[in-house]
Amino acid sequence: MKKATGAFFFFMATLVMWAVSVFFEILFNKRIELLPLLYGFSFYQFANWVCRKFISRDPLLVNTCVSLLHSSITSTSVMLILVKQLLSNGLDELFEHSQLVKATWPWAYSALCISCGYFAYDQLDMLLYGLYSGWIPSILLHHFILLGCFTLALYRNVTINYLILTLICELHSIFLHVRKVRRMAGIRDAKSKSVKIEWFFNISTFLFARFWSHVLITVKLVKDASKFEKGVELPVALFGMAGMNLLNVSLGIDLFKAFRREINRHNIHQL
């Protein structure tokens, strides 16, 4: 574990407060529907142990493998939930305001709980092994925003379907993690067919599954603002999406720079 910083103490403190809140809701308010949140945390912690024991003891590789597992499971489950609703109710009802805010699609609540458990696990793992950098690490801030928005929605049982839509971005996360594993394995030939295919899916899923999907969700929130009842739902949703969109812009810039670096490195080696 690297030397503790202000970021470490802040994000660890918020994570501890989050954990206390969750256990209070489950134990004292009898919110047993939140148990999948603990199952999700435990499952990904177990996956971490398996990777550490049988694959590698490198904390970054272990964290990336578990993150890849989460992205694969979550994007698949979200797609199945959306396809089921689309076949049952059609496109118009799928994006109807009352459906997105008050209703909860089958398995959506549990899927959100499990994913929330993963983000808590990942936050803890990155803090313990120092898998972050900077005074305000974007990845820790990303998880902080998600845990706050997701947990509040789960407590109040509102906007669950909205948040399921935001998890479409995990389809792009698959290729982010694949790229990281590929680079750690020493495969860096930007002109190889497999790397070209990876970059194609990386960039295309970033644009459609992450960037534009989150922009459209934000537009939908603003368009339906008058339909929200008075309360914290709309402000929290707008704050969360504003944070996500800013982080997406930053991620897009980093992704473009990484692509340029790999291309330029290959061109230099060709000289």
DOROGU-847426 format. One record per residue (C-alpha): residue number from 1; residue in one letter; x, y, z. Coordinates in steps of 0.001 Angstrom, whole numbers, always signed. Layout:
! residues N
+-----+----+---------+---------+---------+
!   i ! aa !      xx !      yy !      zz !
+-----+----+---------+---------+---------+
! NUM !  A !       X !       Y !       Z !
...
+-----+----+---------+---------+---------+
! end
This chain:
! residues 271
+-----+----+---------+---------+---------+
!   i ! aa !      xx !      yy !      zz !
+-----+----+---------+---------+---------+
!   1 !  M !      +0 !      +0 !      +0 !
!   2 !  K !   +1412 !   +3383 !    -962 !
!   3 !  K !   +1691 !   +6306 !   +1423 !
!   4 !  A !   -1721 !   +7560 !   +2528 !
!   5 !  T !   -2745 !  +10915 !   +1093 !
!   6 !  G !   -5602 !  +13326 !   +1609 !
!   7 !  A !   -7471 !  +11551 !   -1183 !
!   8 !  F !   -7022 !   +8224 !    +612 !
!   9 !  F !   -8431 !   +9497 !   +3916 !
!  10 !  F !  -11347 !  +11319 !   +2262 !
!  11 !  F !  -12508 !   +8471 !     +50 !
!  12 !  M !  -11896 !   +5820 !   +2728 !
!  13 !  A !  -13952 !   +7860 !   +5218 !
!  14 !  T !  -16832 !   +8228 !   +2759 !
!  15 !  L !  -16683 !   +4492 !   +2011 !
!  16 !  V !  -16851 !   +3634 !   +5721 !
!  17 !  M !  -19828 !   +5961 !   +6197 !
!  18 !  W !  -21511 !   +4353 !   +3194 !
!  19 !  A !  -20969 !    +866 !   +4680 !
!  20 !  V !  -22377 !   +1927 !   +8057 !
!  21 !  S !  -25439 !   +3361 !   +6307 !
!  22 !  V !  -26042 !    +149 !   +4330 !
!  23 !  F !  -25730 !   -2109 !   +7369 !
!  24 !  F !  -28060 !    +184 !   +9316 !
!  25 !  E !  -30706 !     -54 !   +6583 !
!  26 !  I !  -30451 !   -3846 !   +6409 !
!  27 !  L !  -30197 !   -4634 !  +10133 !
!  28 !  F !  -32399 !   -1992 !  +11739 !
!  29 !  N !  -34816 !   -1007 !   +8968 !
!  30 !  K !  -35163 !   -4625 !   +7784 !
!  31 !  R !  -34404 !   -3724 !   +4158 !
!  32 !  I !  -33662 !   -7290 !   +3063 !
!  33 !  E !  -34075 !   -6295 !    -593 !
!  34 !  L !  -30668 !   -4616 !    -194 !
!  35 !  L !  -28941 !   -7938 !    +553 !
!  36 !  P !  -27853 !   -8417 !   -3112 !
!  37 !  L !  -25644 !   -5371 !   -2513 !
!  38 !  L !  -23666 !   -7358 !     +71 !
!  39 !  Y !  -23739 !  -10428 !   -2184 !
!  40 !  G !  -22257 !   -8351 !   -4999 !
!  41 !  F !  -19485 !   -6999 !   -2779 !
!  42 !  S !  -18692 !  -10506 !   -1485 !
!  43 !  F !  -18787 !  -12094 !   -4949 !
!  44 !  Y !  -16297 !   -9653 !   -6455 !
!  45 !  Q !  -14095 !   -9829 !   -3363 !
!  46 !  F !  -14058 !  -13619 !   -3796 !
!  47 !  A !  -13227 !  -13177 !   -7498 !
!  48 !  N !  -10333 !  -10969 !   -6407 !
!  49 !  W !   -9050 !  -13743 !   -4116 !
!  50 !  V !   -9319 !  -16341 !   -6903 !
!  51 !  C !   -7405 !  -14117 !   -9347 !
!  52 !  R !   -4756 !  -13369 !   -6742 !
!  53 !  K !   -4296 !  -17055 !   -5960 !
!  54 !  F !   -4416 !  -18577 !   -9438 !
!  55 !  I !   -3554 !  -15829 !  -11951 !
!  56 !  S !   -1246 !  -13188 !  -10507 !
!  57 !  R !    -404 !  -11329 !   -7317 !
!  58 !  D !     -25 !   -8052 !   -9187 !
!  59 !  P !   -2752 !   -5818 !   -7623 !
!  60 !  L !   -3356 !   -3916 !  -10865 !
!  61 !  L !   -3787 !   -7062 !  -12961 !
!  62 !  V !   -6060 !   -8627 !  -10350 !
!  63 !  N !   -8176 !   -5476 !  -10112 !
!  64 !  T !   -8429 !   -5264 !  -13909 !
!  65 !  C !   -9485 !   -8917 !  -14260 !
!  66 !  V !  -12239 !   -8486 !  -11667 !
!  67 !  S !  -13340 !   -5238 !  -13326 !
!  68 !  L !  -13514 !   -7064 !  -16660 !
!  69 !  L !  -15688 !   -9723 !  -15018 !
!  70 !  H !  -18016 !   -7050 !  -13629 !
!  71 !  S !  -18313 !   -5222 !  -16943 !
!  72 !  S !  -19123 !   -8459 !  -18759 !
!  73 !  I !  -21749 !   -9573 !  -16232 !
!  74 !  T !  -23352 !   -6140 !  -15845 !
!  75 !  S !  -23541 !   -5248 !  -19542 !
!  76 !  T !  -25038 !   -8669 !  -20305 !
!  77 !  S !  -27636 !   -8391 !  -17529 !
!  78 !  V !  -28577 !   -4824 !  -18539 !
!  79 !  M !  -29027 !   -5866 !  -22172 !
!  80 !  L !  -31202 !   -8816 !  -21141 !
!  81 !  I !  -33356 !   -6571 !  -18931 !
!  82 !  L !  -33803 !   -4017 !  -21738 !
!  83 !  V !  -34528 !   -6624 !  -24431 !
!  84 !  K !  -37136 !   -8280 !  -22200 !
!  85 !  Q !  -38857 !   -4949 !  -21581 !
!  86 !  L !  -38654 !   -3981 !  -25222 !
!  87 !  L !  -40299 !   -7222 !  -26320 !
!  88 !  S !  -42951 !   -6996 !  -23599 !
!  89 !  N !  -43922 !   -3324 !  -23736 !
!  90 !  G !  -42405 !   -1757 !  -26839 !
!  91 !  L !  -40046 !   +1178 !  -27310 !
!  92 !  D !  -42479 !   +3972 !  -26367 !
!  93 !  E !  -43305 !   +2574 !  -22934 !
!  94 !  L !  -39664 !   +1669 !  -22303 !
!  95 !  F !  -38663 !   +5341 !  -22158 !
!  96 !  E !  -41891 !   +6716 !  -20662 !
!  97 !  H !  -41200 !   +8989 !  -17661 !
!  98 !  S !  -43265 !   +7061 !  -15103 !
!  99 !  Q !  -41579 !   +3815 !  -16168 !
! 100 !  L !  -38122 !   +5258 !  -15681 !
! 101 !  V !  -38825 !   +6972 !  -12351 !
! 102 !  K !  -41507 !   +5086 !  -10426 !
! 103 !  A !  -41544 !   +1592 !  -11916 !
! 104 !  T !  -38860 !   -1069 !  -11531 !
! 105 !  W !  -38251 !   -3572 !  -14297 !
! 106 !  P !  -37883 !   -7251 !  -13308 !
! 107 !  W !  -34378 !   -7941 !  -11914 !
! 108 !  A !  -33399 !   -4272 !  -12260 !
! 109 !  Y !  -33289 !   -3618 !   -8489 !
! 110 !  S !  -31111 !   -6664 !   -7786 !
! 111 !  A !  -28833 !   -5883 !  -10754 !
! 112 !  L !  -28342 !   -2348 !   -9465 !
! 113 !  C !  -27624 !   -3639 !   -5950 !
! 114 !  I !  -25002 !   -6095 !   -7207 !
! 115 !  S !  -23321 !   -3442 !   -9338 !
! 116 !  C !  -23348 !   -1032 !   -6400 !
! 117 !  G !  -21652 !   -3745 !   -4323 !
! 118 !  Y !  -18976 !   -4030 !   -7009 !
! 119 !  F !  -18248 !    -291 !   -6956 !
! 120 !  A !  -17829 !    -448 !   -3176 !
! 121 !  Y !  -15467 !   -3439 !   -3550 !
! 122 !  D !  -13488 !   -1692 !   -6305 !
! 123 !  Q !  -13214 !   +1541 !   -4310 !
! 124 !  L !  -11837 !    -399 !   -1341 !
! 125 !  D !   -9421 !   -2421 !   -3486 !
! 126 !  M !   -8006 !    +660 !   -5196 !
! 127 !  L !   -7607 !   +2462 !   -1879 !
! 128 !  L !   -5876 !    -480 !    -169 !
! 129 !  Y !   -3433 !   -1095 !   -3026 !
! 130 !  G !   -2940 !   +2506 !   -4130 !
! 131 !  L !   -4351 !   +1967 !   -7624 !
! 132 !  Y !   -4974 !   +5680 !   -8219 !
! 133 !  S !   -3028 !   +8884 !   -8729 !
! 134 !  G !   -3476 !  +12618 !   -8297 !
! 135 !  W !   -4985 !  +14834 !   -5621 !
! 136 !  I !   -8518 !  +14152 !   -6884 !
! 137 !  P !   -8325 !  +10752 !   -8637 !
! 138 !  S !  -11003 !  +10576 !  -11339 !
! 139 !  I !  -11634 !   +6862 !  -10798 !
! 140 !  L !  -12268 !   +7327 !   -7065 !
! 141 !  L !  -14461 !  +10349 !   -7786 !
! 142 !  H !  -16371 !   +8281 !  -10381 !
! 143 !  H !  -17086 !   +5546 !   -7819 !
! 144 !  F !  -17953 !   +8134 !   -5155 !
! 145 !  I !  -20610 !   +9687 !   -7420 !
! 146 !  L !  -22001 !   +6300 !   -8440 !
! 147 !  L !  -22207 !   +4975 !   -4887 !
! 148 !  G !  -23997 !   +8126 !   -3745 !
! 149 !  C !  -26539 !   +8188 !   -6585 !
! 150 !  F !  -27102 !   +4427 !   -6706 !
! 151 !  T !  -27504 !   +4001 !   -2951 !
! 152 !  L !  -29913 !   +6904 !   -2569 !
! 153 !  A !  -32032 !   +5515 !   -5423 !
! 154 !  L !  -32016 !   +2037 !   -3845 !
! 155 !  Y !  -33035 !   +3432 !    -451 !
! 156 !  R !  -35934 !   +5411 !   -1940 !
! 157 !  N !  -36716 !   +2839 !   -4666 !
! 158 !  V !  -36959 !   +5494 !   -7379 !
! 159 !  T !  -35197 !   +6090 !  -10736 !
! 160 !  I !  -33990 !   +2465 !  -10686 !
! 161 !  N !  -34661 !   +2087 !  -14405 !
! 162 !  Y !  -32875 !   +5345 !  -15198 !
! 163 !  L !  -29777 !   +4011 !  -13456 !
! 164 !  I !  -30022 !    +696 !  -15294 !
! 165 !  L !  -29830 !   +2706 !  -18531 !
! 166 !  T !  -26652 !   +4435 !  -17326 !
! 167 !  L !  -25039 !   +1013 !  -16864 !
! 168 !  I !  -25076 !    +454 !  -20628 !
! 169 !  C !  -21662 !   +2146 !  -20440 !
! 170 !  E !  -20256 !   -1085 !  -18964 !
! 171 !  L !  -20245 !   -2412 !  -22526 !
! 172 !  H !  -17460 !     +76 !  -23245 !
! 173 !  S !  -15705 !    -750 !  -19964 !
! 174 !  I !  -15169 !   -4297 !  -21253 !
! 175 !  F !  -12839 !   -2992 !  -23957 !
! 176 !  L !  -11108 !    -566 !  -21591 !
! 177 !  H !  -10187 !   -3501 !  -19360 !
! 178 !  V !   -9278 !   -5732 !  -22313 !
! 179 !  R !   -6879 !   -3034 !  -23518 !
! 180 !  K !   -5269 !   -2778 !  -20085 !
! 181 !  V !   -4822 !   -6556 !  -19829 !
! 182 !  R !   -3443 !   -6659 !  -23385 !
! 183 !  R !    -857 !   -3997 !  -22595 !
! 184 !  M !    +165 !   -5683 !  -19354 !
! 185 !  A !    +665 !   -8857 !  -21386 !
! 186 !  G !   +3099 !   -6922 !  -23609 !
! 187 !  I !    +954 !   -6900 !  -26761 !
! 188 !  R !   +1389 !   -3367 !  -28101 !
! 189 !  D !   +1622 !   -3669 !  -31886 !
! 190 !  A !    -872 !   -1028 !  -33039 !
! 191 !  K !    -924 !   -2480 !  -36560 !
! 192 !  S !   -1816 !   -6042 !  -35566 !
! 193 !  K !   -5301 !   -7182 !  -36553 !
! 194 !  S !   -6383 !   -8000 !  -32989 !
! 195 !  V !   -5321 !   -4583 !  -31679 !
! 196 !  K !   -7103 !   -2811 !  -34560 !
! 197 !  I !  -10302 !   -4745 !  -33791 !
! 198 !  E !   -9953 !   -3915 !  -30095 !
! 199 !  W !   -9528 !    -207 !  -30828 !
! 200 !  F !  -12524 !    -249 !  -33181 !
! 201 !  F !  -14786 !   -1645 !  -30450 !
! 202 !  N !  -13150 !    +521 !  -27788 !
! 203 !  I !  -13859 !   +3760 !  -29635 !
! 204 !  S !  -17259 !   +2778 !  -31052 !
! 205 !  T !  -18608 !   +1557 !  -27685 !
! 206 !  F !  -17222 !   +4673 !  -25992 !
! 207 !  L !  -19179 !   +6860 !  -28403 !
! 208 !  F !  -22464 !   +4941 !  -28426 !
! 209 !  A !  -22603 !   +3020 !  -25122 !
! 210 !  R !  -20997 !   +5642 !  -22898 !
! 211 !  F !  -20778 !   +9181 !  -24290 !
! 212 !  W !  -23972 !   +9537 !  -26347 !
! 213 !  S !  -26077 !   +7296 !  -24104 !
! 214 !  H !  -25261 !   +9466 !  -21075 !
! 215 !  V !  -25867 !  +12662 !  -23056 !
! 216 !  L !  -29291 !  +11362 !  -24141 !
! 217 !  I !  -30167 !  +10357 !  -20570 !
! 218 !  T !  -29255 !  +13888 !  -19434 !
! 219 !  V !  -31396 !  +15398 !  -22209 !
! 220 !  K !  -34278 !  +13141 !  -21163 !
! 221 !  L !  -33939 !  +14309 !  -17538 !
! 222 !  V !  -33987 !  +17973 !  -18559 !
! 223 !  K !  -36916 !  +17443 !  -20937 !
! 224 !  D !  -38974 !  +15683 !  -18241 !
! 225 !  A !  -37898 !  +17988 !  -15386 !
! 226 !  S !  -41440 !  +19328 !  -14915 !
! 227 !  K !  -42767 !  +15779 !  -14487 !
! 228 !  F !  -40640 !  +15105 !  -11408 !
! 229 !  E !  -42262 !  +15537 !   -8021 !
! 230 !  K !  -40674 !  +17954 !   -5557 !
! 231 !  G !  -37776 !  +16272 !   -3816 !
! 232 !  V !  -34155 !  +15285 !   -4266 !
! 233 !  E !  -34611 !  +12894 !   -7197 !
! 234 !  L !  -34172 !  +15420 !  -10014 !
! 235 !  P !  -31307 !  +17447 !   -8443 !
! 236 !  V !  -29389 !  +14282 !   -7543 !
! 237 !  A !  -30008 !  +12779 !  -10989 !
! 238 !  L !  -28841 !  +15964 !  -12764 !
! 239 !  F !  -25805 !  +16265 !  -10485 !
! 240 !  G !  -24892 !  +12622 !  -11077 !
! 241 !  M !  -25247 !  +12862 !  -14843 !
! 242 !  A !  -23323 !  +16144 !  -14964 !
! 243 !  G !  -20484 !  +14438 !  -13112 !
! 244 !  M !  -20651 !  +11405 !  -15405 !
! 245 !  N !  -20630 !  +13538 !  -18556 !
! 246 !  L !  -17610 !  +15532 !  -17372 !
! 247 !  L !  -15764 !  +12312 !  -16555 !
! 248 !  N !  -16752 !  +10914 !  -19972 !
! 249 !  V !  -15206 !  +13936 !  -21703 !
! 250 !  S !  -12009 !  +13438 !  -19705 !
! 251 !  L !  -12015 !   +9723 !  -20510 !
! 252 !  G !  -12573 !  +10437 !  -24200 !
! 253 !  I !   -9590 !  +12798 !  -24284 !
! 254 !  D !   -7407 !  +10202 !  -22520 !
! 255 !  L !   -8604 !   +7505 !  -24912 !
! 256 !  F !   -7772 !   +9634 !  -27961 !
! 257 !  K !   -4315 !  +10422 !  -26562 !
! 258 !  A !   -3679 !   +6727 !  -25872 !
! 259 !  F !   -4687 !   +5842 !  -29428 !
! 260 !  R !   -2359 !   +8502 !  -30848 !
! 261 !  R !    +509 !   +7313 !  -28653 !
! 262 !  E !    +173 !   +3719 !  -29834 !
! 263 !  I !     +10 !   +4768 !  -33490 !
! 264 !  N !   +2976 !   +7157 !  -33152 !
! 265 !  R !   +5041 !   +4553 !  -31288 !
! 266 !  H !   +4449 !   +2064 !  -34073 !
! 267 !  N !   +5399 !   +4619 !  -36737 !
! 268 !  I !   +8651 !   +5445 !  -34904 !
! 269 !  H !   +9557 !   +1751 !  -34725 !
! 270 !  Q !   +8923 !   +1473 !  -38468 !
! 271 !  L !  +11493 !   +4185 !  -39295 !
+-----+----+---------+---------+---------+
! end
